[in-house]
């Protein structure tokens, strides 16, 4: 059964920046919970050059109705010129948890 919950992926230059952004997003109620994976390696091409960077990854749980506000907040708070902001729908999950996400992100 489809839900209104989204998981948004966003990389940050390090764990400190990820924690600062995560705290702001929770305070603004645009996210219910954010997990931070402290060290990942991202390999990509940027401006024609192959890059390899150590980053932190945020897994941000939100409700679809709050996604536009979440995206705006991430774009404003993020230090990157072009931050990775990718949302994927949650198809199934524990009903109580999914309800909690919706309740935590209500305006």
C-alpha positions as a Markdown table, in Angstrom:
| # | Residue | x | y | z |
|---|---|---|---|---|
| 1 | Unk | 0.0 | 0.0 | 0.0 |
| 2 | Unk | 1.6 | 3.3 | -1.1 |
| 3 | Unk | 2.2 | 5.9 | 1.6 |
| 4 | Unk | 2.8 | 9.6 | 1.8 |
| 5 | Unk | 6.3 | 9.1 | 3.3 |
| 6 | Unk | 9.5 | 10.0 | 1.4 |
| 7 | Unk | 13.1 | 9.3 | 2.1 |
| 8 | Unk | 15.3 | 12.1 | 0.8 |
| 9 | Unk | 19.0 | 11.5 | 0.2 |
| 10 | Unk | 21.4 | 14.4 | 0.6 |
| 11 | Unk | 25.2 | 14.3 | 0.7 |
| 12 | Unk | 27.2 | 16.8 | 2.8 |
| 13 | Unk | 30.9 | 17.6 | 2.9 |
| 14 | Unk | 31.2 | 16.1 | 6.4 |
| 15 | Unk | 29.3 | 15.0 | 9.5 |
| 16 | Unk | 29.4 | 18.4 | 11.2 |
| 17 | Unk | 27.7 | 20.1 | 8.3 |
| 18 | Unk | 25.2 | 17.2 | 8.1 |
| 19 | Unk | 24.3 | 17.5 | 11.8 |
| 20 | Unk | 23.9 | 21.3 | 11.6 |
| 21 | Unk | 21.5 | 20.9 | 8.6 |
| 22 | Unk | 19.7 | 18.0 | 10.2 |
| 23 | Unk | 19.1 | 20.0 | 13.4 |
| 24 | Unk | 17.6 | 22.9 | 11.4 |
| 25 | Unk | 15.4 | 20.6 | 9.4 |
| 26 | Unk | 14.0 | 18.9 | 12.5 |
| 27 | Unk | 13.4 | 22.2 | 14.2 |
| 28 | Unk | 11.6 | 23.5 | 11.1 |
| 29 | Unk | 9.4 | 20.4 | 11.1 |
| 30 | Unk | 10.2 | 19.6 | 7.5 |
| 31 | Unk | 11.7 | 16.2 | 8.6 |
| 32 | Unk | 10.7 | 13.7 | 11.2 |
| 33 | Unk | 14.0 | 11.8 | 11.5 |
| 34 | Unk | 17.4 | 12.1 | 9.8 |
| 35 | Unk | 20.0 | 9.3 | 9.8 |
| 36 | Unk | 23.5 | 10.4 | 9.1 |
| 37 | Unk | 26.0 | 7.9 | 7.6 |
| 38 | Unk | 29.3 | 9.6 | 8.5 |
| 39 | Unk | 31.6 | 8.5 | 5.8 |
| 40 | Unk | 30.8 | 7.6 | 2.2 |
| 41 | Unk | 32.9 | 8.0 | -0.9 |
| 42 | Unk | 31.2 | 9.8 | -3.8 |
| 43 | Unk | 32.7 | 9.5 | -7.3 |
| 44 | Unk | 31.3 | 11.9 | -10.0 |
| 45 | Unk | 32.2 | 14.2 | -12.8 |
| 46 | Unk | 31.9 | 17.9 | -12.0 |
| 47 | Unk | 32.7 | 20.6 | -14.6 |
| 48 | Unk | 34.4 | 18.1 | -16.8 |
| 49 | Unk | 36.7 | 16.7 | -14.0 |
| 50 | Unk | 36.5 | 13.3 | -12.3 |
| 51 | Unk | 36.1 | 13.9 | -8.6 |
| 52 | Unk | 36.3 | 11.5 | -5.6 |
| 53 | Unk | 35.2 | 13.0 | -2.2 |
| 54 | Unk | 34.6 | 11.7 | 1.3 |
| 55 | Unk | 31.1 | 12.9 | 2.3 |
| 56 | Unk | 28.4 | 12.3 | 4.9 |
| 57 | Unk | 25.0 | 11.0 | 3.7 |
| 58 | Unk | 21.7 | 12.1 | 5.3 |
| 59 | Unk | 18.6 | 9.9 | 5.0 |
| 60 | Unk | 15.8 | 12.3 | 5.6 |
| 61 | Unk | 12.3 | 11.0 | 6.4 |
| 62 | Unk | 9.4 | 13.4 | 5.6 |
| 63 | Unk | 5.9 | 13.6 | 4.3 |
| 64 | Unk | 5.2 | 14.4 | 0.6 |
| 65 | Unk | 3.2 | 17.4 | 1.7 |
| 66 | Unk | 6.4 | 18.9 | 3.3 |
| 67 | Unk | 8.8 | 18.0 | 0.5 |
| 68 | Unk | 8.7 | 21.4 | -1.2 |
| 69 | Unk | 9.6 | 23.1 | 2.1 |
| 70 | Unk | 12.3 | 20.5 | 2.8 |
| 71 | Unk | 13.9 | 21.0 | -0.6 |
| 72 | Unk | 13.9 | 24.8 | -0.2 |
| 73 | Unk | 15.4 | 24.6 | 3.3 |
| 74 | Unk | 18.1 | 22.1 | 2.1 |
| 75 | Unk | 19.0 | 24.4 | -0.8 |
| 76 | Unk | 19.3 | 27.4 | 1.5 |
| 77 | Unk | 21.3 | 25.7 | 4.2 |
| 78 | Unk | 23.6 | 23.6 | 2.1 |
| 79 | Unk | 27.1 | 24.8 | 1.3 |
| 80 | Unk | 27.3 | 23.1 | -2.1 |
| 81 | Unk | 26.6 | 25.0 | -5.3 |
| 82 | Unk | 24.5 | 22.1 | -6.5 |
| 83 | Unk | 23.5 | 19.8 | -3.6 |
| 84 | Unk | 22.2 | 16.3 | -4.2 |
| 85 | Unk | 18.6 | 16.3 | -3.1 |
| 86 | Unk | 16.8 | 13.1 | -4.3 |
| 87 | Unk | 13.5 | 11.9 | -2.9 |
| 88 | Unk | 12.2 | 8.3 | -3.2 |
| 89 | Unk | 8.8 | 7.2 | -2.1 |
| 90 | Unk | 8.3 | 4.7 | 0.7 |
| 91 | Unk | 6.0 | 2.0 | -0.7 |
| 92 | Unk | 5.5 | 0.1 | 2.6 |
| 93 | Unk | 6.4 | 0.4 | 6.2 |
| 94 | Unk | 5.3 | -0.1 | 9.8 |
| 95 | Unk | 2.0 | 1.9 | 9.9 |
| 96 | Unk | 2.8 | 3.4 | 13.3 |
| 97 | Unk | 6.1 | 4.7 | 12.2 |
| 98 | Unk | 4.7 | 6.1 | 8.9 |
| 99 | Unk | 2.0 | 7.9 | 10.9 |
| 100 | Unk | 4.6 | 9.3 | 13.3 |
| 101 | Unk | 6.5 | 10.8 | 10.3 |
| 102 | Unk | 3.3 | 12.5 | 9.1 |
| 103 | Unk | 2.5 | 13.8 | 12.6 |
| 104 | Unk | 6.1 | 15.1 | 13.2 |
| 105 | Unk | 6.0 | 17.1 | 9.9 |
| 106 | Unk | 2.6 | 18.7 | 10.2 |
| 107 | Unk | 2.7 | 22.5 | 10.0 |
